[in-house]
Amino acid sequence: MASGTVKVDVDGHVATLTMSRPEKLNALDLDMLKALADAADAVEANSNVRAAVLTGEGKGFSAGGDIKAWGGMQPQEFGHAWVRHGHRIFERLATLRVPLVAALNGHALGGGLELAGVADIRLADEHIKIGLPETGLGMVPGWSGTQRLVRRFGAQAVRRMALGGEIFTAEEARLLGIVDAVVPTGNALFAAKDYAERIAAKGPAAIEIAKLMIASANGEDNGTAVEALGSILAAKTGDLKEGVASFSEKRPATFKGEW
């Protein structure tokens, strides 16, 4: 039986992804990683969804990678079955076609903060703590804590967490740009859903394109962003219609340069 799951609920144009392993503060093990990947697939497959919210059930957003899940792995297994596997899933979430809003209803530490980092917007309950404590265990951040988080939060904030072991309050994290807003405890999920509704009310095509353009400007997933934008543009042209028709009709194409 899986030790954790991710519930996906769709209300109108907003999907809410809830990590459900509350007894472990939603610590991530291989089952939870798979559940996150399945949740991402569910969001992508639902064309009615225009924005998504990610949160955790119970008192924690996510306490990070479950030490019991990876502590006994041999180095090669750890690198491939844990770090690279987690990277692929986090990248899947970071590149969702719809904006993702993280509702930090509890502490986000280590892999939990790296997970929060895949979101486009982060809203936090005022009581939470944020940090990258891996080096205190003799480990380093492995799910893009030194990569995506540096691009999104700045190198100095990550240095203070990863090298200095600093744990930030929600308000300190807001001042550093790690979270976008702090709300009274118990309100992060409500605030995140409201924000997602705001996004969903805007033009969905424009939102998707804007997300790709911002990712490209930030040095994230440039290849996918450029090719996705180019393919969307090409798919709307008269030339493509002519190309497909000529293929079906087994005749040479007559392109007119129609956009």
N, C-alpha and C positions, 0 to 999 in steps of 0.2 A: 504494500500500500504506500502511495506517495506520502512523503512527510510534509508536504506543503503544496499549495495550489494558488492560482491567481483567478479570482472571480472577475468576470467581465459582464458589466451591466450597461445597457444602452438606454438612454432616456433622450428621446428626440434625436438631436445631432451630436450628442456628447456620450462618449463611452467612458466608464469608470473602471479602472483596473485596480483591484484590491488584493494585495499580497496577503495570504491567509495562513500564517504560521505564528499566531500570536503568542503561543507558549514559549517560543524561541525569539521573540521580538522580531519576527520576520527575517531571521538570519537566512542567508542564501546557501542552499546546498544544491546538488545536481538536479533534484526534483523541482526545486523552486526556479532554477535557471530554465529548465525545460518549460515550466508553466509560463514563465515570462515570454519565452519565444512563441508559445502557442497563443498567448494573449495578443502579442504583436501581430501574428498572422490573422487573428480574428478581426482586429481593427482594420487591417489592410483590406480584408475581404469584404467589409461592409461599406459599400459606397455611400451609405447614408450618414456615416460618421464624419464629422468635420473638425472635431477636436477631442482630445482624450485627457483624462486625469489619472495619475498614478498615486496610490496611497497604500498604507499598511493597516491591517486590522489590529485592533487592540491598542496597546500603549506605545508601540514603536513603529517608526517608518521602516527602518531596517538596521539591524545591528551589524550588518556587513556579512562577509563570508563566514560560514559556520566552521570553526576551527576543527570540529570533529569530522567534518566532511573532507578536509584537505590535509590535516595534520599528519596523517599516516601515509600520504602518497609519496612514492619515490620521485626524485627530481624530474625525470622525463615525463612521468604521468602527470605530475603537478603542472608542468609547463604546457602540456598539450590538452589533457582532459579537464583542467581547471582554468588556467589563465587564458589560453587561446580560445577555449570554448566560451568562457564568460565574455571575452572581448567581442566575439561574433554576435552574441545575443545583445550586449549593450549597444553595439553599433546598429543592430536591427531596430532597437528602440529609439536611438538618437536620430535615425533617418526615416522614421515613420513619415508617411506623406502628410499627416495632419499634425498640427502643433500638440505638444504634450506638456501638461501642467502638473508639476509635482506638488502634492499636498503633504508637507512634512509635519505630520501629526505627532511625531515622536523623534527620538534621536536618530541622526543619520551619520554613522561612523564607518570608516574604512570603505568596504565595498558598498555600504549603504549610501555614503556620500557620492561615490562614483556612480551609483545608480541614479541618484537625484540629479547628478550632473548631465545625464542624457536628456533631461527635460529642457524645454524651451523657456519655461517660467517656473520659479520655485516660490511657494508661499509657505511660511512656517509658523507654527504655534510658538508663542513667546517663551515657553519653558524649555524648548529643545536645545540639545547640544550637537555640535558639528565638528568633525575632525577626521584625521588620517593617522590612527595610532599604530599602524603596522610596524614601524621601525622599533617600537617598544617590545615587539615580539621577535625581533631579528629578521623581519620580513619587510618587503617594500610594497607600495601600492601596485596592484597588478591588473586592474581593470580600467586603465586609462587615467588613473589618478595623477600621474605625472605628465600626461599628454593632453587629453580633452580638458581636464580641470585647469591646466595652465592656460590653455587657449581661451577658456571661458571666464576664469576667475582672476587670471594674472599669476605670474610666477611667484611673486612675493607671498601672497596668501597661502599658496601651496607649500612654499618653503617653511613658513611658520608652522604649518600643520604637520608636514612630513618630516622635517628636520628638527624643528623645535618641540614637536609633540604638543603644540598648543591646541586646546579644545575651545572652540568659540561658542558663545551664546548666540541665540538667534539674532539679537540686535547687533552684536559684533559682526556676525556673518552678513547682515544686511548692509552695514557700513562698508564692508569689504566687497560688496557686489556678489556675494555667494548666494544669497537669497534676495528676492525682489521685494518682498513685503513681509512684515511680521504682524500677526493678528493675535487676539486674545486666545489663550489655550482652549482648545475644543472647537475652534472656528476654521482651521486650515482647510478642511475638506469642503466646507460650505463656500469659503472664499475661492477655492480652486475651481469648483463647479461654476460659480458665478463668472469667473474669468474665462473659463472654457466656453460658456454660453456667449460671452462677448465676442470671442473669436468666431464661434460658429455662426453668428449673425452677419458676418462679413462675407464678401465674395469668396467662395471656396477655392475657385481656380486661382484668384489673385493671392490668397493666403498660401496655397501650396507653392506657387512660384516664388513668392517673397521668402518663404522658408528656405528654398533651395538656393536663392541668391545670397541670402545672409550666410548660410553654411559655406558657400564658396568663398565669400569675402573673408570669412574667419579661418580659412585654410582647412576646412573640414570636408572630406569626401568630394573634392573638386571634380574628379572624373565622373562620378555618378551625377552630380548636380548639372554639369555642363551637358552630358549626354541626355539626361532626362529633359532638360529644357529644350535642347536641340530637337529631340524626338517629338516632343509635344508640338513644337512649331512646325516641323516637317509633316506631322500627321494631319495638319489642318490645310495643307496646300492642295491646289488643283493638280500639281505635278504628281503627288502621291496617288491621287485617285486615278490619274491616267496610267501610272505605272502598274497599279494593281489590275486595272481593266485590261491593259495590253497583255499582261501575264495570263489572265484568265482566258482571253480571247486568242492567245497564241499568235500575236502580231507584234511588230515593232512598235515601241512607244513613240508618241509624238508629243514631246514636252513643250509647253508654251511659257514656262517660267511663271506660272500662276501661283500666287501665294494664297 
